[in-house]
């Protein structure tokens, strides 16, 4: 059991029969009455976000989410296969569980698979990944980074707005939280 004083971003808790991870929290103290804690929670099974308010000192069951270092192997229709880096066990995860993470997966990529007991909850991606541009419009001499943007389709099928000077097969860094272009790698 943990109390509201032990809460911080990233902790997973059990609440009303569901599993949630804390996205954000705020301690609220009004002029009269007791202090409260407002939590922004992400449902690990369904993926939606909720906000709840609790009295300071409330207790929660902490969920033990295991993070297993794994490599992405391949996909077969709606199933994606990962191999545990220590035990070499293979885990298959459905597209519904992965969500937007499928837009950032490339062969051999190292990620963390999240498990709660025997149930696979999803994957945790690095904050940025390197992806090759599969198709984009032509670039023109004299284009600069501040000269505007054009759409580029990446090797995973994700479409990102990139600067005008980038060409096909350039490798770029993409933020996995926002899906936006960061910089050209090569």
LINGI-V633232 format. One record per backbone hydrogen bond with DSSP energy under -1.0 kcal/mol. NH is the residue of the N-H (numbers start at 1). CO is the residue of the C=O. Records with the same first field share a line. If there is no record, write none. Layout:
# LINGI-V633232
NH = CO  CO
This chain:
# LINGI-V633232
2 = 60
6 = 3
10 = 22
11 = 8
13 = 20
14 = 61
15 = 18
18 = 15
20 = 13
21 = 42
22 = 11
23 = 40
24 = 40
26 = 38
28 = 36
36 = 28
37 = 54
38 = 26
39 = 52
40 = 24
41 = 50
42 = 21
43 = 48
44 = 19
47 = 43
50 = 41
52 = 39
54 = 37
56 = 35
58 = 55
60 = 2
63 = 12
65 = 63
66 = 115
68 = 113
70 = 111
71 = 83
72 = 109
73 = 81
76 = 79
79 = 76
80 = 93
81 = 74
82 = 91
83 = 71
84 = 89
85 = 69
88 = 84
91 = 82
93 = 80
95 = 78
98 = 94
99 = 95
101 = 98
102 = 99
103 = 100
104 = 101
108 = 72
109 = 106
111 = 70
112 = 124
113 = 68
114 = 122
115 = 66
116 = 119
119 = 116
121 = 114
122 = 114
124 = 112
129 = 174
131 = 172
133 = 170
134 = 153
135 = 153
143 = 140
147 = 144
150 = 162
152 = 160
153 = 135
154 = 158
155 = 132
157 = 154
160 = 152
162 = 150
164 = 148
166 = 163
169 = 133
170 = 167
172 = 131
173 = 183
174 = 129
175 = 180
176 = 127
179 = 175
182 = 173
185 = 171
186 = 171
